[in-house]
Each structure stands twice: as C-alpha cells, then as structure tokens.
Amino acid sequence: MARDWNTKDESSGFMGYVLRFKVLREFLSSYEIRTVGSAEHREYWIPAEDLDELNGNIVGSIEIISEFPGEV
C-alpha cells in the first residue's frame, strides 16, 4: 500500500511510509486480524472512527521503517 498506492495519490503527497509502533494489547484484543494480499500481510482492522482511541494507546515512539517517494 505504501509503495504501490500512496505514491500515486496526490492527497498523500505522493509519498508512502511504513511505520512501526507498539500498541497496548488490551486495546488490540477487541479487533480482528485479517490477511490482506498474501499470507505475509496480516493486519489489525481498526475502523477509522477508532483512530483517536488507537493513538491514545500507542506506547513509545513511532519509527519510520521505509519511505517510498512517488514521481510527481
């Protein structure tokens, strides 16, 4: 998504990022893990309306793992 979608999208600034951060287990326990694309792509599906609560449950720093600049 970061490489193949965001880099083609003006609203993302034609940039894609992969981030790493920790979230409290108690918060995540109520969300389903889904496989997207292939078996190696598993993620929690958290509705957009829960974003503020997710942000409040982040522990520590947010790290940028990869950056993908698009062609403008």
PyMOL Python script that loads the backbone (N, CA, C, O; Angstrom):
from pymol import cmd

cmd.read_pdbstr("""\
ATOM      1  N   MET A   1       0.823  -1.182   0.000  1.00  0.00           N
ATOM      2  CA  MET A   1       0.000   0.000   0.000  1.00  0.00           C
ATOM      3  C   MET A   1       0.874   1.255   0.000  1.00  0.00           C
ATOM      4  O   MET A   1       0.651   2.168  -0.795  1.00  0.00           O
ATOM      5  N   ALA A   2       1.855   1.299   0.880  1.00  0.00           N
ATOM      6  CA  ALA A   2       2.717   2.473   0.966  1.00  0.00           C
ATOM      7  C   ALA A   2       3.459   2.711  -0.337  1.00  0.00           C
ATOM      8  O   ALA A   2       3.603   3.853  -0.773  1.00  0.00           O
ATOM      9  N   ARG A   3       3.927   1.650  -0.955  1.00  0.00           N
ATOM     10  CA  ARG A   3       4.715   1.770  -2.182  1.00  0.00           C
ATOM     11  C   ARG A   3       3.831   1.880  -3.423  1.00  0.00           C
ATOM     12  O   ARG A   3       4.105   2.683  -4.315  1.00  0.00           O
ATOM     13  N   ASP A   4       2.769   1.073  -3.480  1.00  0.00           N
ATOM     14  CA  ASP A   4       2.014   0.950  -4.717  1.00  0.00           C
ATOM     15  C   ASP A   4       0.797   1.877  -4.807  1.00  0.00           C
ATOM     16  O   ASP A   4       0.354   2.187  -5.913  1.00  0.00           O
ATOM     17  N   TRP A   5       0.250   2.323  -3.681  1.00  0.00           N
ATOM     18  CA  TRP A   5      -0.943   3.170  -3.715  1.00  0.00           C
ATOM     19  C   TRP A   5      -0.619   4.614  -3.367  1.00  0.00           C
ATOM     20  O   TRP A   5      -0.914   5.530  -4.134  1.00  0.00           O
ATOM     21  N   ASN A   6      -0.004   4.809  -2.195  1.00  0.00           N
ATOM     22  CA  ASN A   6       0.218   6.171  -1.715  1.00  0.00           C
ATOM     23  C   ASN A   6       1.072   7.004  -2.665  1.00  0.00           C
ATOM     24  O   ASN A   6       0.857   8.209  -2.795  1.00  0.00           O
ATOM     25  N   THR A   7       2.026   6.379  -3.320  1.00  0.00           N
ATOM     26  CA  THR A   7       2.934   7.118  -4.192  1.00  0.00           C
ATOM     27  C   THR A   7       2.249   7.624  -5.460  1.00  0.00           C
ATOM     28  O   THR A   7       2.822   8.431  -6.191  1.00  0.00           O
ATOM     29  N   LYS A   8       1.046   7.166  -5.721  1.00  0.00           N
ATOM     30  CA  LYS A   8       0.282   7.604  -6.884  1.00  0.00           C
ATOM     31  C   LYS A   8      -0.870   8.526  -6.486  1.00  0.00           C
ATOM     32  O   LYS A   8      -1.652   8.941  -7.341  1.00  0.00           O
ATOM     33  N   ASP A   9      -0.979   8.846  -5.203  1.00  0.00           N
ATOM     34  CA  ASP A   9      -2.126   9.580  -4.678  1.00  0.00           C
ATOM     35  C   ASP A   9      -1.724  10.993  -4.252  1.00  0.00           C
ATOM     36  O   ASP A   9      -0.893  11.167  -3.361  1.00  0.00           O
ATOM     37  N   GLU A  10      -2.315  11.989  -4.891  1.00  0.00           N
ATOM     38  CA  GLU A  10      -1.997  13.385  -4.579  1.00  0.00           C
ATOM     39  C   GLU A  10      -2.277  13.721  -3.118  1.00  0.00           C
ATOM     40  O   GLU A  10      -1.514  14.465  -2.501  1.00  0.00           O
ATOM     41  N   SER A  11      -3.367  13.182  -2.550  1.00  0.00           N
ATOM     42  CA  SER A  11      -3.715  13.521  -1.165  1.00  0.00           C
ATOM     43  C   SER A  11      -2.700  12.998  -0.155  1.00  0.00           C
ATOM     44  O   SER A  11      -2.679  13.456   0.987  1.00  0.00           O
ATOM     45  N   SER A  12      -1.855  12.041  -0.556  1.00  0.00           N
ATOM     46  CA  SER A  12      -0.797  11.545   0.339  1.00  0.00           C
ATOM     47  C   SER A  12       0.516  12.275   0.084  1.00  0.00           C
ATOM     48  O   SER A  12       1.536  11.959   0.695  1.00  0.00           O
ATOM     49  N   GLY A  13       0.487  13.261  -0.827  1.00  0.00           N
ATOM     50  CA  GLY A  13       1.720  13.954  -1.174  1.00  0.00           C
ATOM     51  C   GLY A  13       2.629  13.097  -2.043  1.00  0.00           C
ATOM     52  O   GLY A  13       3.827  13.359  -2.156  1.00  0.00           O
ATOM     53  N   PHE A  14       2.039  12.061  -2.659  1.00  0.00           N
ATOM     54  CA  PHE A  14       2.795  11.120  -3.493  1.00  0.00           C
ATOM     55  C   PHE A  14       3.936  10.469  -2.708  1.00  0.00           C
ATOM     56  O   PHE A  14       4.997  10.182  -3.262  1.00  0.00           O
ATOM     57  N   MET A  15       3.707  10.242  -1.414  1.00  0.00           N
ATOM     58  CA  MET A  15       4.688   9.599  -0.534  1.00  0.00           C
ATOM     59  C   MET A  15       4.017   8.455   0.197  1.00  0.00           C
ATOM     60  O   MET A  15       2.845   8.538   0.565  1.00  0.00           O
ATOM     61  N   GLY A  16       4.770   7.387   0.403  1.00  0.00           N
ATOM     62  CA  GLY A  16       4.291   6.269   1.201  1.00  0.00           C
ATOM     63  C   GLY A  16       5.279   5.972   2.306  1.00  0.00           C
ATOM     64  O   GLY A  16       6.490   6.075   2.107  1.00  0.00           O
ATOM     65  N   TYR A  17       4.772   5.605   3.471  1.00  0.00           N
ATOM     66  CA  TYR A  17       5.619   5.314   4.621  1.00  0.00           C
ATOM     67  C   TYR A  17       5.199   3.999   5.258  1.00  0.00           C
ATOM     68  O   TYR A  17       4.013   3.672   5.296  1.00  0.00           O
ATOM     69  N   VAL A  18       6.166   3.250   5.755  1.00  0.00           N
ATOM     70  CA  VAL A  18       5.918   2.078   6.582  1.00  0.00           C
ATOM     71  C   VAL A  18       6.405   2.454   7.978  1.00  0.00           C
ATOM     72  O   VAL A  18       7.559   2.841   8.164  1.00  0.00           O
ATOM     73  N   LEU A  19       5.508   2.334   8.952  1.00  0.00           N
ATOM     74  CA  LEU A  19       5.812   2.733  10.324  1.00  0.00           C
ATOM     75  C   LEU A  19       5.799   1.529  11.255  1.00  0.00           C
ATOM     76  O   LEU A  19       5.155   0.517  10.976  1.00  0.00           O
ATOM     77  N   ARG A  20       6.525   1.655  12.372  1.00  0.00           N
ATOM     78  CA  ARG A  20       6.486   0.630  13.415  1.00  0.00           C
ATOM     79  C   ARG A  20       6.210   1.339  14.733  1.00  0.00           C
ATOM     80  O   ARG A  20       6.823   2.356  15.060  1.00  0.00           O
ATOM     81  N   PHE A  21       5.257   0.765  15.487  1.00  0.00           N
ATOM     82  CA  PHE A  21       4.944   1.304  16.809  1.00  0.00           C
ATOM     83  C   PHE A  21       4.266   0.222  17.632  1.00  0.00           C
ATOM     84  O   PHE A  21       3.737  -0.751  17.094  1.00  0.00           O
ATOM     85  N   LYS A  22       4.289   0.405  18.930  1.00  0.00           N
ATOM     86  CA  LYS A  22       3.669  -0.545  19.857  1.00  0.00           C
ATOM     87  C   LYS A  22       2.334   0.011  20.329  1.00  0.00           C
ATOM     88  O   LYS A  22       2.176   1.212  20.548  1.00  0.00           O
ATOM     89  N   VAL A  23       1.374  -0.908  20.481  1.00  0.00           N
ATOM     90  CA  VAL A  23       0.034  -0.557  20.942  1.00  0.00           C
ATOM     91  C   VAL A  23      -0.311  -1.493  22.098  1.00  0.00           C
ATOM     92  O   VAL A  23       0.029  -2.676  22.074  1.00  0.00           O
ATOM     93  N   LEU A  24      -0.985  -0.954  23.105  1.00  0.00           N
ATOM     94  CA  LEU A  24      -1.371  -1.779  24.250  1.00  0.00           C
ATOM     95  C   LEU A  24      -2.205  -2.982  23.810  1.00  0.00           C
ATOM     96  O   LEU A  24      -3.163  -2.843  23.049  1.00  0.00           O
ATOM     97  N   ARG A  25      -1.827  -4.161  24.297  1.00  0.00           N
ATOM     98  CA  ARG A  25      -2.505  -5.416  23.945  1.00  0.00           C
ATOM     99  C   ARG A  25      -3.999  -5.363  24.292  1.00  0.00           C
ATOM    100  O   ARG A  25      -4.824  -5.884  23.540  1.00  0.00           O
ATOM    101  N   GLU A  26      -4.346  -4.752  25.399  1.00  0.00           N
ATOM    102  CA  GLU A  26      -5.753  -4.677  25.816  1.00  0.00           C
ATOM    103  C   GLU A  26      -6.598  -3.963  24.757  1.00  0.00           C
ATOM    104  O   GLU A  26      -7.739  -4.353  24.509  1.00  0.00           O
ATOM    105  N   PHE A  27      -6.048  -2.930  24.141  1.00  0.00           N
ATOM    106  CA  PHE A  27      -6.774  -2.215  23.091  1.00  0.00           C
ATOM    107  C   PHE A  27      -6.952  -3.100  21.861  1.00  0.00           C
ATOM    108  O   PHE A  27      -8.048  -3.182  21.308  1.00  0.00           O
ATOM    109  N   LEU A  28      -5.887  -3.757  21.437  1.00  0.00           N
ATOM    110  CA  LEU A  28      -5.931  -4.562  20.214  1.00  0.00           C
ATOM    111  C   LEU A  28      -6.786  -5.815  20.345  1.00  0.00           C
ATOM    112  O   LEU A  28      -7.254  -6.348  19.339  1.00  0.00           O
ATOM    113  N   SER A  29      -6.997  -6.289  21.555  1.00  0.00           N
ATOM    114  CA  SER A  29      -7.688  -7.572  21.747  1.00  0.00           C
ATOM    115  C   SER A  29      -9.112  -7.593  21.210  1.00  0.00           C
ATOM    116  O   SER A  29      -9.660  -8.671  20.980  1.00  0.00           O
ATOM    117  N   SER A  30      -9.719  -6.443  21.005  1.00  0.00           N
ATOM    118  CA  SER A  30     -11.095  -6.429  20.513  1.00  0.00           C
ATOM    119  C   SER A  30     -11.188  -6.298  18.989  1.00  0.00           C
ATOM    120  O   SER A  30     -12.286  -6.197  18.440  1.00  0.00           O
ATOM    121  N   TYR A  31     -10.044  -6.298  18.309  1.00  0.00           N
ATOM    122  CA  TYR A  31     -10.035  -6.136  16.860  1.00  0.00           C
ATOM    123  C   TYR A  31      -9.588  -7.410  16.157  1.00  0.00           C
ATOM    124  O   TYR A  31      -8.756  -8.161  16.666  1.00  0.00           O
ATOM    125  N   GLU A  32     -10.149  -7.635  14.989  1.00  0.00           N
ATOM    126  CA  GLU A  32      -9.850  -8.817  14.188  1.00  0.00           C
ATOM    127  C   GLU A  32      -8.559  -8.616  13.386  1.00  0.00           C
ATOM    128  O   GLU A  32      -8.285  -7.525  12.888  1.00  0.00           O
ATOM    129  N   ILE A  33      -7.776  -9.693  13.274  1.00  0.00           N
ATOM    130  CA  ILE A  33      -6.603  -9.688  12.404  1.00  0.00           C
ATOM    131  C   ILE A  33      -7.027 -10.296  11.078  1.00  0.00           C
ATOM    132  O   ILE A  33      -7.611 -11.380  11.044  1.00  0.00           O
ATOM    133  N   ARG A  34      -6.732  -9.594   9.979  1.00  0.00           N
ATOM    134  CA  ARG A  34      -7.094 -10.089   8.644  1.00  0.00           C
ATOM    135  C   ARG A  34      -5.853 -10.225   7.784  1.00  0.00           C
ATOM    136  O   ARG A  34      -4.869  -9.506   7.959  1.00  0.00           O
ATOM    137  N   THR A  35      -5.919 -11.151   6.862  1.00  0.00           N
ATOM    138  CA  THR A  35      -4.858 -11.323   5.874  1.00  0.00           C
ATOM    139  C   THR A  35      -5.256 -10.520   4.646  1.00  0.00           C
ATOM    140  O   THR A  35      -6.366 -10.655   4.132  1.00  0.00           O
ATOM    141  N   VAL A  36      -4.330  -9.679   4.182  1.00  0.00           N
ATOM    142  CA  VAL A  36      -4.600  -8.848   3.004  1.00  0.00           C
ATOM    143  C   VAL A  36      -3.518  -9.117   1.967  1.00  0.00           C
ATOM    144  O   VAL A  36      -2.328  -9.058   2.277  1.00  0.00           O
ATOM    145  N   GLY A  37      -3.919  -9.404   0.769  1.00  0.00           N
ATOM    146  CA  GLY A  37      -2.953  -9.689  -0.287  1.00  0.00           C
ATOM    147  C   GLY A  37      -2.433 -11.108  -0.207  1.00  0.00           C
ATOM    148  O   GLY A  37      -2.924 -11.988  -0.914  1.00  0.00           O
ATOM    149  N   SER A  38      -1.452 -11.343   0.639  1.00  0.00           N
ATOM    150  CA  SER A  38      -0.874 -12.678   0.788  1.00  0.00           C
ATOM    151  C   SER A  38      -0.738 -13.006   2.271  1.00  0.00           C
ATOM    152  O   SER A  38      -0.969 -12.149   3.124  1.00  0.00           O
ATOM    153  N   ALA A  39      -0.369 -14.227   2.573  1.00  0.00           N
ATOM    154  CA  ALA A  39      -0.296 -14.692   3.960  1.00  0.00           C
ATOM    155  C   ALA A  39       0.690 -13.892   4.798  1.00  0.00           C
ATOM    156  O   ALA A  39       0.571 -13.860   6.023  1.00  0.00           O
ATOM    157  N   GLU A  40       1.658 -13.250   4.165  1.00  0.00           N
ATOM    158  CA  GLU A  40       2.633 -12.469   4.935  1.00  0.00           C
ATOM    159  C   GLU A  40       2.124 -11.075   5.307  1.00  0.00           C
ATOM    160  O   GLU A  40       2.759 -10.356   6.079  1.00  0.00           O
ATOM    161  N   HIS A  41       0.973 -10.706   4.749  1.00  0.00           N
ATOM    162  CA  HIS A  41       0.411  -9.388   5.040  1.00  0.00           C
ATOM    163  C   HIS A  41      -0.805  -9.533   5.949  1.00  0.00           C
ATOM    164  O   HIS A  41      -1.939  -9.681   5.494  1.00  0.00           O
ATOM    165  N   ARG A  42      -0.530  -9.485   7.236  1.00  0.00           N
ATOM    166  CA  ARG A  42      -1.602  -9.598   8.237  1.00  0.00           C
ATOM    167  C   ARG A  42      -1.663  -8.298   9.014  1.00  0.00           C
ATOM    168  O   ARG A  42      -0.629  -7.730   9.366  1.00  0.00           O
ATOM    169  N   GLU A  43      -2.875  -7.823   9.284  1.00  0.00           N
ATOM    170  CA  GLU A  43      -3.012  -6.553   9.985  1.00  0.00           C
ATOM    171  C   GLU A  43      -4.297  -6.519  10.796  1.00  0.00           C
ATOM    172  O   GLU A  43      -5.267  -7.217  10.498  1.00  0.00           O
ATOM    173  N   TYR A  44      -4.276  -5.698  11.815  1.00  0.00           N
ATOM    174  CA  TYR A  44      -5.488  -5.447  12.585  1.00  0.00           C
ATOM    175  C   TYR A  44      -6.384  -4.524  11.771  1.00  0.00           C
ATOM    176  O   TYR A  44      -5.912  -3.554  11.179  1.00  0.00           O
ATOM    177  N   TRP A  45      -7.663  -4.825  11.744  1.00  0.00           N
ATOM    178  CA  TRP A  45      -8.625  -3.963  11.069  1.00  0.00           C
ATOM    179  C   TRP A  45      -9.286  -3.090  12.123  1.00  0.00           C
ATOM    180  O   TRP A  45     -10.148  -3.540  12.878  1.00  0.00           O
ATOM    181  N   ILE A  46      -8.872  -1.853  12.156  1.00  0.00           N
ATOM    182  CA  ILE A  46      -9.369  -0.881  13.135  1.00  0.00           C
ATOM    183  C   ILE A  46     -10.129   0.190  12.371  1.00  0.00           C
ATOM    184  O   ILE A  46      -9.546   0.860  11.519  1.00  0.00           O
ATOM    185  N   PRO A  47     -11.412   0.370  12.652  1.00  0.00           N
ATOM    186  CA  PRO A  47     -12.216   1.360  11.929  1.00  0.00           C
ATOM    187  C   PRO A  47     -11.673   2.776  12.120  1.00  0.00           C
ATOM    188  O   PRO A  47     -11.113   3.100  13.167  1.00  0.00           O
ATOM    189  N   ALA A  48     -11.844   3.604  11.106  1.00  0.00           N
ATOM    190  CA  ALA A  48     -11.362   4.988  11.153  1.00  0.00           C
ATOM    191  C   ALA A  48     -11.920   5.745  12.352  1.00  0.00           C
ATOM    192  O   ALA A  48     -11.238   6.602  12.914  1.00  0.00           O
ATOM    193  N   GLU A  49     -13.145   5.440  12.744  1.00  0.00           N
ATOM    194  CA  GLU A  49     -13.736   6.161  13.884  1.00  0.00           C
ATOM    195  C   GLU A  49     -13.051   5.828  15.214  1.00  0.00           C
ATOM    196  O   GLU A  49     -13.281   6.507  16.215  1.00  0.00           O
ATOM    197  N   ASP A  50     -12.212   4.788  15.228  1.00  0.00           N
ATOM    198  CA  ASP A  50     -11.474   4.415  16.440  1.00  0.00           C
ATOM    199  C   ASP A  50     -10.039   4.947  16.427  1.00  0.00           C
ATOM    200  O   ASP A  50      -9.248   4.610  17.308  1.00  0.00           O
ATOM    201  N   LEU A  51      -9.699   5.770  15.444  1.00  0.00           N
ATOM    202  CA  LEU A  51      -8.329   6.257  15.295  1.00  0.00           C
ATOM    203  C   LEU A  51      -7.840   7.037  16.510  1.00  0.00           C
ATOM    204  O   LEU A  51      -6.703   6.849  16.942  1.00  0.00           O
ATOM    205  N   ASP A  52      -8.677   7.909  17.069  1.00  0.00           N
ATOM    206  CA  ASP A  52      -8.256   8.667  18.257  1.00  0.00           C
ATOM    207  C   ASP A  52      -7.932   7.745  19.422  1.00  0.00           C
ATOM    208  O   ASP A  52      -6.960   7.965  20.145  1.00  0.00           O
ATOM    209  N   GLU A  53      -8.753   6.706  19.603  1.00  0.00           N
ATOM    210  CA  GLU A  53      -8.503   5.742  20.680  1.00  0.00           C
ATOM    211  C   GLU A  53      -7.224   4.947  20.410  1.00  0.00           C
ATOM    212  O   GLU A  53      -6.446   4.689  21.328  1.00  0.00           O
ATOM    213  N   LEU A  54      -7.008   4.560  19.152  1.00  0.00           N
ATOM    214  CA  LEU A  54      -5.760   3.877  18.786  1.00  0.00           C
ATOM    215  C   LEU A  54      -4.568   4.757  19.138  1.00  0.00           C
ATOM    216  O   LEU A  54      -3.623   4.299  19.781  1.00  0.00           O
ATOM    217  N   ASN A  55      -4.610   6.014  18.720  1.00  0.00           N
ATOM    218  CA  ASN A  55      -3.498   6.926  19.006  1.00  0.00           C
ATOM    219  C   ASN A  55      -3.226   7.044  20.497  1.00  0.00           C
ATOM    220  O   ASN A  55      -2.072   7.155  20.910  1.00  0.00           O
ATOM    221  N   GLY A  56      -4.273   7.022  21.305  1.00  0.00           N
ATOM    222  CA  GLY A  56      -4.120   7.112  22.752  1.00  0.00           C
ATOM    223  C   GLY A  56      -3.540   5.856  23.387  1.00  0.00           C
ATOM    224  O   GLY A  56      -3.147   5.869  24.553  1.00  0.00           O
ATOM    225  N   ASN A  57      -3.486   4.768  22.615  1.00  0.00           N
ATOM    226  CA  ASN A  57      -2.958   3.505  23.124  1.00  0.00           C
ATOM    227  C   ASN A  57      -1.592   3.146  22.563  1.00  0.00           C
ATOM    228  O   ASN A  57      -1.096   2.042  22.788  1.00  0.00           O
ATOM    229  N   ILE A  58      -0.980   4.081  21.830  1.00  0.00           N
ATOM    230  CA  ILE A  58       0.376   3.870  21.335  1.00  0.00           C
ATOM    231  C   ILE A  58       1.344   4.056  22.488  1.00  0.00           C
ATOM    232  O   ILE A  58       1.227   5.004  23.264  1.00  0.00           O
ATOM    233  N   VAL A  59       2.306   3.141  22.597  1.00  0.00           N
ATOM    234  CA  VAL A  59       3.306   3.173  23.660  1.00  0.00           C
ATOM    235  C   VAL A  59       4.670   3.449  23.030  1.00  0.00           C
ATOM    236  O   VAL A  59       5.093   2.731  22.123  1.00  0.00           O
ATOM    237  N   GLY A  60       5.352   4.475  23.502  1.00  0.00           N
ATOM    238  CA  GLY A  60       6.690   4.767  22.993  1.00  0.00           C
ATOM    239  C   GLY A  60       6.662   5.545  21.698  1.00  0.00           C
ATOM    240  O   GLY A  60       5.694   6.238  21.386  1.00  0.00           O
ATOM    241  N   SER A  61       7.744   5.417  20.951  1.00  0.00           N
ATOM    242  CA  SER A  61       7.950   6.185  19.723  1.00  0.00           C
ATOM    243  C   SER A  61       7.373   5.494  18.507  1.00  0.00           C
ATOM    244  O   SER A  61       7.174   4.279  18.495  1.00  0.00           O
ATOM    245  N   ILE A  62       7.108   6.294  17.477  1.00  0.00           N
ATOM    246  CA  ILE A  62       6.725   5.788  16.165  1.00  0.00           C
ATOM    247  C   ILE A  62       7.961   5.892  15.282  1.00  0.00           C
ATOM    248  O   ILE A  62       8.549   6.966  15.149  1.00  0.00           O
ATOM    249  N   GLU A  63       8.354   4.770  14.677  1.00  0.00           N
ATOM    250  CA  GLU A  63       9.556   4.727  13.844  1.00  0.00           C
ATOM    251  C   GLU A  63       9.179   4.626  12.369  1.00  0.00           C
ATOM    252  O   GLU A  63       8.252   3.899  12.013  1.00  0.00           O
ATOM    253  N   ILE A  64       9.886   5.344  11.520  1.00  0.00           N
ATOM    254  CA  ILE A  64       9.748   5.194  10.083  1.00  0.00           C
ATOM    255  C   ILE A  64      10.687   4.063   9.654  1.00  0.00           C
ATOM    256  O   ILE A  64      11.900   4.152   9.841  1.00  0.00           O
ATOM    257  N   ILE A  65      10.118   3.004   9.077  1.00  0.00           N
ATOM    258  CA  ILE A  65      10.884   1.834   8.650  1.00  0.00           C
ATOM    259  C   ILE A  65      11.292   1.978   7.185  1.00  0.00           C
ATOM    260  O   ILE A  65      12.421   1.653   6.816  1.00  0.00           O
ATOM    261  N   SER A  66      10.366   2.467   6.348  1.00  0.00           N
ATOM    262  CA  SER A  66      10.644   2.639   4.918  1.00  0.00           C
ATOM    263  C   SER A  66       9.904   3.878   4.410  1.00  0.00           C
ATOM    264  O   SER A  66       8.836   4.231   4.909  1.00  0.00           O
ATOM    265  N   GLU A  67      10.499   4.530   3.404  1.00  0.00           N
ATOM    266  CA  GLU A  67       9.885   5.669   2.728  1.00  0.00           C
ATOM    267  C   GLU A  67       9.868   5.380   1.237  1.00  0.00           C
ATOM    268  O   GLU A  67      10.840   4.873   0.679  1.00  0.00           O
ATOM    269  N   PHE A  68       8.752   5.710   0.599  1.00  0.00           N
ATOM    270  CA  PHE A  68       8.593   5.489  -0.834  1.00  0.00           C
ATOM    271  C   PHE A  68       8.141   6.782  -1.498  1.00  0.00           C
ATOM    272  O   PHE A  68       6.954   7.108  -1.461  1.00  0.00           O
ATOM    273  N   PRO A  69       9.064   7.525  -2.105  1.00  0.00           N
ATOM    274  CA  PRO A  69       8.665   8.728  -2.823  1.00  0.00           C
ATOM    275  C   PRO A  69       8.096   8.356  -4.186  1.00  0.00           C
ATOM    276  O   PRO A  69       8.627   7.487  -4.877  1.00  0.00           O
ATOM    277  N   GLY A  70       7.009   9.024  -4.565  1.00  0.00           N
ATOM    278  CA  GLY A  70       6.443   8.808  -5.876  1.00  0.00           C
ATOM    279  C   GLY A  70       7.014   9.792  -6.874  1.00  0.00           C
ATOM    280  O   GLY A  70       7.785  10.684  -6.520  1.00  0.00           O
ATOM    281  N   GLU A  71       6.630   9.620  -8.108  1.00  0.00           N
ATOM    282  CA  GLU A  71       7.066  10.539  -9.152  1.00  0.00           C
ATOM    283  C   GLU A  71       5.950  11.531  -9.397  1.00  0.00           C
ATOM    284  O   GLU A  71       4.829  11.143  -9.728  1.00  0.00           O
ATOM    285  N   VAL A  72       6.249  12.805  -9.236  1.00  0.00           N
ATOM    286  CA  VAL A  72       5.240  13.853  -9.409  1.00  0.00           C
ATOM    287  C   VAL A  72       5.281  14.378 -10.816  1.00  0.00           C
ATOM    288  O   VAL A  72       4.506  15.268 -11.166  1.00  0.00           O
TER     289      VAL A  72
END
""", "prot")
cmd.dss("prot")
cmd.show_as("cartoon", "prot")
cmd.util.cbc("prot")
cmd.orient("prot")
